[in-house]
Structures are given as structure tokens and as C-alpha cells.
Amino acid sequence: MKDEDKTKEVSIKDEAEEPWLPIETRLVAGSVIAGVIALIVLATLVHIFLLGGH
């Protein structure tokens, strides 16, 4: 029967939401900045040592 196959749908509104803390903003921003800096440094090292750039 169709009634037996129905399951309760859970929407995002039903779940408890946590507020975004300022420390989380700083952690995300710091991680992105560190990733961009690491990408630049590593790309430069690859260019100099592996690709023979001057």
C-alpha cells in the first residue's frame, strides 16, 4: 500500500540551527588565506626547481 511506503520528510527548517560564531569566520578566512599563500609558494618552488625557471 502507498500509506506504508510514506516516510516522514525532514526539512532543514525542522533541524536545530547553530549560529555562526565570529571565531568560525576568522578560521575560515585564515584557512583560505593560508591555502592561497601555500599555493603561491609551492607553485614558485615547482617553477624554480622542477621546471628550470629563472
C-alpha positions in Angstrom: 0.0 0.0 0.0 1.0 3.6 -0.5 0.5 4.5 3.1 3.1 2.1 4.3 5.7 3.5 1.9 5.4 7.0 3.2 8.3 8.3 5.3 8.4 11.5 7.3 10.2 14.1 5.3 12.6 16.2 7.3 13.3 19.7 6.1 16.2 21.9 7.0 13.7 24.1 9.0 12.9 21.2 11.3 16.5 20.8 12.4 18.2 23.0 15.0 20.4 25.6 13.6 23.6 26.8 15.3 24.5 30.5 15.0 27.7 31.2 13.1 30.4 32.4 15.6 32.9 35.1 14.8 35.8 32.7 15.5 34.5 30.5 12.8 34.6 33.4 10.3 38.2 34.0 11.3 39.1 30.3 11.0 37.6 30.1 7.5 39.2 33.3 6.3 42.6 32.2 7.8 42.4 28.8 6.1 41.6 30.3 2.7 44.4 32.9 3.0 46.9 30.2 4.2 45.8 28.0 1.2 46.4 30.8 -1.3 49.8 31.6 0.2 50.8 27.9 0.2 49.6 27.6 -3.4 51.8 30.6 -4.5 54.8 29.4 -2.6 54.6 25.8 -3.8 54.0 26.9 -7.4 57.0 29.2 -7.2 59.2 26.3 -5.9 58.0 24.0 -8.6 58.7 26.6 -11.3 62.2 27.2 -9.9 63.4 23.7 -9.1 61.4 21.3 -11.4 60.7 23.4 -14.4 64.1 25.1 -14.5 62.7 28.7 -14.4 65.0 31.6 -13.8 
